[in-house]
Amino acid sequence: MNAYSKNKVLLSAENIHLQYGEKKILRDVNFKIHDIVREGVHQGQVVALIGRSGIGKTQLFKTLSGLIQPTEGTVRIGEDQHPVKAGQVGIVPQNYILFNHRTIYRNLKIGLDNADVKLTEEEKKRIIEDYAQTFELTEHLNKYPAQLSGGQRQRVSIIQQVLTGNKFILLDEPFSGLDILMVDKVIQLLLKVSTLSEHNTLIIVSHDIENATAVADTVWILGNEDGKAGATIKKEYDLCELGLAWQPEIRADRKFVELISEIKKQL
Ligand SMILES: Nc1ncnc2c1ncn2[C@@H]1O[C@H](COP(=O)(O)OP(=O)(O)OP(=O)(O)O)[C@@H](O)[C@H]1O
């Protein structure tokens, strides 16, 4: 098993409740996301949020990113654990909207233009070219989104969020509509993003349990507990502790396959 330790809290939720009129959507959601130190790597956590359709994943996702205020409770972010504000968490939406009339280069530049740190045009160019090279997009920089495959567009969309300097990135169904090779590339990209900085934290909402679990170090199952109204994190799997995190080939592992079937039973 890998030696690792969990250090600072980067994102936390305390007693989150969300209700619309009489309808309770979320109940008593509590968690802490940390940075992780292991084998010379210092990284943020990668969490997979899994649950049945309509259970409240999107509502939790929006609460965590400050887009909606919970009825009760607080989401805290950063080393100083201040209450989250909209814009502090980057979102890669399901249909990864890019600006179709701008080249990939200019789409990536939007990320840097929106970053807190002000850079010269020359600095921006160098950063974009570096990222493009790392993520195999150099030959596509002057193309338009329509000329790229779905997986390539997805990668551009993820990198765009990374370039804004957002340390917290929520991804909504990042594997949908991708073939298996593209899924592998997106998984590699996500693993790379999570290790780029000790503060990079990813939360992946997905119906694709195998792939979301393969890239994650933590799995949260959102569901109803004991017939109570409102969904909560009814089970958390720590894949570091299970020895199933950070291994790209994990999907063929017997222990991993057993875990997936256990997760499915929890839904
Ligand atoms: N503004 C609202 N007012 C009342 N109920 C709402 C509102 N928005 C969402 N809901 C309800 O909240 C519940 C959770 O919805 P949510 O979209 O979070 O589910 P989900 O888990 O993301 O589903 P899916 O996997 O199908 O995308 C649903 O029952 C939905 O009808």
Ligand as a Chemical Component Dictionary entry (heavy atoms), coordinates in Angstrom:
data_LIG
# 
_chem_comp.id                   LIG 
_chem_comp.type                 NON-POLYMER 
_chem_comp.pdbx_formal_charge   0 
_chem_comp.three_letter_code    LIG 
# 
loop_
_chem_comp_atom.comp_id 
_chem_comp_atom.atom_id 
_chem_comp_atom.alt_atom_id 
_chem_comp_atom.type_symbol 
_chem_comp_atom.charge 
_chem_comp_atom.model_Cartn_x 
_chem_comp_atom.model_Cartn_y 
_chem_comp_atom.model_Cartn_z 
_chem_comp_atom.pdbx_ordinal 
LIG N1  N1  N 0 -35.400 24.933 -7.960  1  
LIG C1  C1  C 0 -35.866 23.749 -7.520  2  
LIG N2  N2  N 0 -37.024 23.686 -6.818  3  
LIG C2  C2  C 0 -37.502 22.513 -6.345  4  
LIG N3  N3  N 0 -36.899 21.314 -6.548  5  
LIG C3  C3  C 0 -35.759 21.328 -7.242  6  
LIG C4  C4  C 0 -35.180 22.529 -7.768  7  
LIG N4  N4  N 0 -34.036 22.200 -8.427  8  
LIG C5  C5  C 0 -33.909 20.861 -8.307  9  
LIG N5  N5  N 0 -34.929 20.326 -7.615  10 
LIG C6  C6  C 0 -35.116 18.908 -7.257  11 
LIG O1  O1  O 0 -33.956 18.477 -6.577  12 
LIG C7  C7  C 0 -33.777 17.068 -6.748  13 
LIG C8  C8  C 0 -32.316 16.800 -7.071  14 
LIG O2  O2  O 0 -32.010 17.272 -8.379  15 
LIG P1  P1  P 0 -30.542 17.200 -9.003  16 
LIG O3  O3  O 0 -30.608 17.888 -10.323 17 
LIG O4  O4  O 0 -29.579 17.701 -8.017  18 
LIG O5  O5  O 0 -30.364 15.626 -9.211  19 
LIG P2  P2  P 0 -29.103 14.834 -9.852  20 
LIG O6  O6  O 0 -28.669 13.849 -8.818  21 
LIG O7  O7  O 0 -28.100 15.808 -10.332 22 
LIG O8  O8  O 0 -29.797 14.091 -11.052 23 
LIG P3  P3  P 0 -29.195 13.616 -12.490 24 
LIG O9  O9  O 0 -28.205 12.532 -12.183 25 
LIG O10 O10 O 0 -30.405 13.071 -13.166 26 
LIG O11 O11 O 0 -28.605 14.816 -13.151 27 
LIG C9  C9  C 0 -34.740 16.648 -7.845  28 
LIG O12 O12 O 0 -35.811 15.955 -7.236  29 
LIG C10 C10 C 0 -35.196 17.970 -8.439  30 
LIG O13 O13 O 0 -36.517 17.861 -8.886  31 
# 
loop_
_chem_comp_bond.comp_id 
_chem_comp_bond.atom_id_1 
_chem_comp_bond.atom_id_2 
_chem_comp_bond.value_order 
_chem_comp_bond.pdbx_ordinal 
LIG N1  C1  SING 1  
LIG C1  N2  SING 2  
LIG C1  C4  DOUB 3  
LIG N2  C2  DOUB 4  
LIG C2  N3  SING 5  
LIG N3  C3  DOUB 6  
LIG C3  C4  SING 7  
LIG C3  N5  SING 8  
LIG C4  N4  SING 9  
LIG N4  C5  DOUB 10 
LIG C5  N5  SING 11 
LIG N5  C6  SING 12 
LIG C6  O1  SING 13 
LIG C6  C10 SING 14 
LIG O1  C7  SING 15 
LIG C7  C8  SING 16 
LIG C7  C9  SING 17 
LIG C8  O2  SING 18 
LIG O2  P1  SING 19 
LIG P1  O3  DOUB 20 
LIG P1  O4  SING 21 
LIG P1  O5  SING 22 
LIG O5  P2  SING 23 
LIG P2  O6  DOUB 24 
LIG P2  O7  SING 25 
LIG P2  O8  SING 26 
LIG O8  P3  SING 27 
LIG P3  O9  DOUB 28 
LIG P3  O10 SING 29 
LIG P3  O11 SING 30 
LIG C9  O12 SING 31 
LIG C9  C10 SING 32 
LIG C10 O13 SING 33 
# 
